[in-house]
Every structure is written in structure tokens, then in C-alpha cells.
Amino acid sequence: MKYFLDSAILDEIRYAKTNWGVDGITTNPRHIKNSGKPFYTVINEIALEYAGSDAPISVEINPHLTKSDEIIAAGRQLAELSPNFVIKIPCNEQGLVAAKTLTEQGIRCNVTLVFTISQAIQAAKIGAHFVSPFVFWLEQNGVDGVDYIRKIKQIYTNYGYKSEIIAAAIRDGSKISQFAEAGVDIVTCAFDVYMDSFHSPYTDKGIAIFSEAWDGTEEGDISQWKK
């Protein structure tokens, strides 16, 4: 399973890339806004950070674009800026039409804002590189996000669909393992969610116990080491 970082903040991206080995980046208009920088400045910085690698960087089109020809034009423009860019397109009828055309032209697409299994099927049928179900939003409204992902994965397996499933909008680090068990290809999480997932109070407890034992043990003299 791959880890993508859901962020447009360059310091977070650099840290996660260097120290955690994240496999890619996902952005959206909210992330861009939160960076405090202009859109093209932000995506240029991220592209330069990953220049020469094959790491995918999902960049979302202007959400005001509602016609497939407008979406296609915007997608082409973004794709020309960096070979790492994957074009994020909302999962509605015109978005799916646009994603199909772009995919046929060799431009990778990430169909996003997927909330039903039927949407996920169509996104895979048109050959979208990534399909992004927004699991947290569903779970806020009583849907079992893990079961939802499991069903999509089973359908893709049944019919040989090649699209990779990204479990998106994850807000709880404990969910990462559950989505892994469900067979998801990728999780994308915010920086703090990953940070939380790497910690456990039991690890802290164990460190405290072993530190006390270490402090109560004579270290000895390494210079007397015998070979």
C-alpha cells in the first residue's frame, strides 16, 4: 500500500518526502488556499521538489469549470507543466467525460469526490489512473468507509479494472490499517494524521520502562571489548 501526503505546504512535503518516504502528493483547492500562496506558485514549488522522480502529484482543476471541453483544456494545460502532475477531476458526468478524453490522450487523471460505488465503477471503466473515494465525509454520515472501500476493491478485482483506489480524506490514523486490510491501493492523509499513526502510548510506556532499566545498569568500558 502506498502513502500519499494530502498537503500543499512545502515544509510538510519536504519533511514527509525525506523522512517518511511518501510515495506521492495530493492537493486540492483548500490545501492551496491554506498554503497562503498563489496557485501556480504552490504547484510549481511541489513540481520542483519532485523533479526527476516518478512520484505522482495530484493537482485539481478549477472547480468552477463545469463543461467537459473546459475541463479538458484545463487538464491539458496543467499536464504540460510537469510530468509528475495527475489531473484531479470531480466525479460528475461532465468530469467523467473529460477524464475519459484526457486518459485517451495519455494524461493521467485522478477522479475525485467519489461517494458512490456506481461513481467508482464508471471512473474505472473510463480508465482513470486513480479513483478517490472520500471516506471520512461518508463516515460522518453513518457510512462504513472500510466496507465501502472493500466493495469497490472487490468489484475492480472481479472485472480487472486497473485504476488504483485512493482512500481520501482520512482523519484518523487508526483507519490506515483498516483500509490496508480492505485492500486499498493508496491512502492519502494530512501530515498530522500520519504523525499520530506513528505513535502509541504503549511505545512511550515501554521507552520509559527501558530507560529506567538502562539508567540502573552499569555501562562498562567499550575499550575492553574482546574479539
N, C-alpha and C positions, 0 to 999 in steps of 0.2 A: 504494500500500500504506500502511495506517495503522500508526502506532506507539502501542501501549498500554504504560503503565508497570505492572509487576507489583509492587505495593508497597502497604503501609498506613502508611508512615512519612511524616508530613505534610511534613517538611522536604524529603524527596526529591521528593514530589509537587509541591510549590510550585516547586522548582528546575526540574524537568523541564517543568512547565507553562509557566513563564516563559521559560526559555532554550532549550528544545528543541521546544516546540510539540507535545508529545504529544497524541494525539487522544482518549485515554480512559484509564481506570484499571481494573485487575483486582485483586481481593483474594481471599484465601482464609483459612480459619481459622488457618493457620500464620503468615501475614503479620500478622493481627490480634494473635496471641499475641506475635510479635516486636516489635510496637509498644510493648508494656508497658502498654497502656491497655485499659479495658473495651470490649467490642464496640460498644455503642451510642455511646460517646464517639468512637471512631475513625471510624465510618461517618458520624456527624454532622459531624465536622470536615471530612471529604472532601467531603460534600454541600455544605457551606457554601462550600468553596473553589471549587466549580464551579457555584454557584447562578447562574441566569440564562443558563447556556450549554446547549448540547445534547450535551455530552460524556458518553458512557456510563460509568457506574461499576458494575462487576460486583461484587455482594455475594452471598456464598454463604450458603445456609440452614444451619441446624444439621444437621450430618451424621448425628446420631443419629435424625433423622426418617426413617422407612422406609416409611410408608404414604402413598399419594398424597393423601389428604384432609388429612393433617398438613402435607405439603409445600405443598399449595395454600394452606392457611391462613397458613402462614409466609411464603409468597411474596407473598400479598396484603398482609400487614402491612408487609413491607419496602417494597413498591412504593408504599404510601401515604406513606412517609416522605420520598421525594424523587422528582421526575420524572426524575432522571438515573439512578436505580437500575435495573439489569438484574439479574434474579434468577438466580444460579448454582445449577444443579441437577445432581446426579450422574447420569451416563448409565447407569441401570439401568431395569428395566421400570416400576417404580412412579414413578421420577423422570420418565420419558418420558411416562407418563400425566398426571402433574401438569403438566409443561411444556406439553403439548397443551392442557389445560384453561386454564391461565393465558394462553397465547398467544391462545386464542379469546376470552378476556376482555380482550384488549388490553394485557396485561402482557408486556413483553419478557423473554425468557429466554435464558440462556447455558448450554447443555448442556455440562457439563464432565466431565473424567475419561473422555474418549473414547479408546479404544485399538484399536478395530477399525473397518474400513471399514463393516461392517454397522451398527454403532452410529451412525456418521456419517450413513449413509443414512436411518435412522429419525428421527434428530434433525432432519434437513432435511425429511423428509416431514411431520412434525407442525408445521413452520413456525417452528422455533426461530430467534430473531434471530441468535444466534451459536452456533457449534459449536466446541468447544475440544479438539482432539486434543493429548494430552500427548506431544510428540515426544521430549523428552530421555529420559523414562523408557523409551520404546521403544528408543531408540538405545543405552541402557545394556545392553540385552539383545539386541543384534545386529540390530535392525530398521533399515532405511534410512529415516530420518524424512522426508527430502526426497521420496523416491519415494512414500512413504505419503501425504504431502500432495498430491502431484501426481495420484495416483489419485483421491483424494476430490474434488479440484477438477474433474477430467475428468468424473466421474460427475455432479456438480452441474451442470456445463455441458450434459451430454448430456440431462438431464431438466428443465432450467430451474429447479432449486431456488434459492431466493433467500437462504438462510441464508449469513451471512458466516463464513468459516473463520478461526479464530484459532490460529496455531501457538503453543502454550503450553509453558511450562517449558523455554524456550531458555536454555542455559547458556554458549553460545559465540557471541560477536559475529559471527564469520565466517559463521555459519549464516544470518544475516539475509538476506544477498544470495542465498543458495541457495534460501531459501523464497520470496523475491521472484520469482526465476526460475521457480519451480514454480507461481506464480500465486496464492499465498495472499493473502487479503484483508487480514489483520492479523497482526502479530507482537506478542507481549507478553513483555517481558523485565524482569529486575531492573535497578535503577539502574546497578550496576557493569558489567553486560553491555553496556548502551548506551554507557557511558563508554569501555569498551575498544574498542567498534566504531568510535568516532570517532577513534581514534589509529592511527598506523602508525610503526614505527621509521624508515621511509624519509622520512616527513614531517619527523621530528626531524632526520634527517641533512641533508635539504635546507635546513631552517631554519638549521642550524649553518653550512653552506657559504655560504648567502646572507648570514648575519650577519657572517661573516668578510670577505666582499666589501664589505658595507656599511661596515664599520669601516675598510676600506682605501681608501675613496672620499671625496674632499673633498665636503662637503655644499653649499657655496656660500652665497649670500645671497639669500633669498627676496624680500627687499625690492627687488631689482633685476629682478624678473620683468617681462617686456615683453608687452604685449597688442597 
